[in-house]
Structures are given as structure tokens and as C-alpha cells.
Amino acid sequence: MAYEQPGYKFSLIASADLSTHQYKFVDVNASGQAALAGAGTRCCGVLQNKPTSGNVAEINHDGISKVVAGAAVTAGNEVMSDASGRAVTATATNQGLGIALQSAGAAGVLIPVLLDRRGTV
């Protein structure tokens, strides 16, 4: 079962309808708004709520956050964002955004991720 121990949280305006993207990696776009993170890209944290476009997006920047897995993930592996903002095992060419604290057997499973300050979070 996924769990959280949030650290620093902050808010941005959602750049689009993010209501179906709770617990996915997000970043700040050129307009200063929260946008879904892309595959292997940096992120500023994990979306904690379900905002529609123009509403407040609550973002957990550090600590432990629930994150939606994008594929099977093994506990202890570094994770990065896939094209949909979900956690997948980090590759050698992409910095990890955190460490999976539990395994996920498939996509769509919520796992706890220690947001790693060594990465680009």
C-alpha cells in the first residue's frame, strides 16, 4: 500500500486540465504554471490534487509522495517520468527523480517515492 510523508509543498496554477493526473510528476512551464512532466524530463514535484485548467495545483516538492507507476518498478530503483508523468525505472541517460520505496507489478499502481534531491526534483 502506498504511503506519504510530504515535505515542502507549494502551489501553482494548472496550465491545463490536470484532474486525471493526481500523483504524477509535474514541472513549471514557460508561463509559470504547472504542467505534466515529459519522458525523462526534469520536474518540480508531484501533483497532489485534481485541478482543472486555471485552478490551483498543489505540488509536493520533497519528502515521500505517492506516485502512479507507468510500468513495473522494483523497490530501490531510481525512477524518472514517462511521457505521461508516471514513474518508470530511470535510464542511464536520465537523472532519477526519486527512489521507489515499494515495487509496482504494473502500470497504474500507486507507489511511495522518496523524492531525491540529487536528481532534478
N, C-alpha and C positions, 0 to 999 in steps of 0.2 A: 504494500500500500504506500502510495506517495505521501510525503510529508513536507512541511516547510519550516524554515526558521529564517524569516525575512530579515534583511539588514536595512540598508538605506533604500528608501522608496521616494519616488518623485512623480510628478505628473506632467504630461504634455497633451496637446490637442491631437486627436486622431486624424490622420491625413485622409483616411478612407474608412469604410465600414469594416471595423475590426471585431465585430460582435461574434464572429465564429473563430476567432484566433486567440482566445484566452489561453494562457500558459505557453505562448510561443515567443521566440526571440524577436525583438524589435530594435529599431535604430532611429536616429533623428535624421529626417530628410533635409533638403536644402531650404525648406520653408520653416524649419524649426519644429516640425510636427512628428509624431510617432508614426512609423511606417514598418511594415513587416520586413524582417531581415531576409536577405537573399542567401543563396547557397555559398557557404564558405566566407561570407562577409562579416564585417565587424557588427557588433550590436551594443546597445546601451543598457540592455536588461531584458527582463521577461514581463510580458503583458499580464497583469493580474485581474483585469476586469473585462467587460464585453462592450466597449464603446462603439457607437456608430460615428460616422464622419462628423467632425466638428465638435465632438464631445470629449470629455476628459479621459485620457488613457492613464491608468495607474501602472507604474513600472517599478519592478523590484530590481535594483541595481547590483546588490551583493547579498551575501548570505546563502541560504538554501532555498531554492524555489522549485515548485512543481513545474515540469516541462513536458510537453507532448513529444513522444518519441516518433521519429519519422521512419524507423526501421528497427530491427532487433539491435539492442545496445547491451553491452556487458558492463556490469558494475566495475568501477575503477578506471574505465576508459575515458579519455578526453572526448568531449562532444563539440560539434560545431552545428551551425544552422544548415538545413537543407533549403531548397528553393521555396518552401512553404513556411519557413521559420521554425521547423520542428528539429529536435535533437537527433543527430546521427553521429556515428563514430567519426572523429576528426581524422583527416588525412595528413600526410607529412607536409603538404604544401599549404595547409590552412591551420592557423593557430586555433587551439581549442578555446571554447568559451566557458568551459566548466568541466567538472568531473562527475560522471554518473555515479550516484551512491547506491542505486539498485539497478538490476537488469530489467530490460523490457524484451519480451519474446517476439514482439511485432510492432508495427506502426500503430499509432493511436493510443498507446498505453502511457499513462502519466507516471513519470519517474522523478525522484528528487535529484536535483543537480546542484552541486556546490559551485556557485558562480566564481570562477577563478580569476583573480586579479592579475595573473601573469599573462592571460590572454588579452583579447581586445574588448572585454566587457568593461 
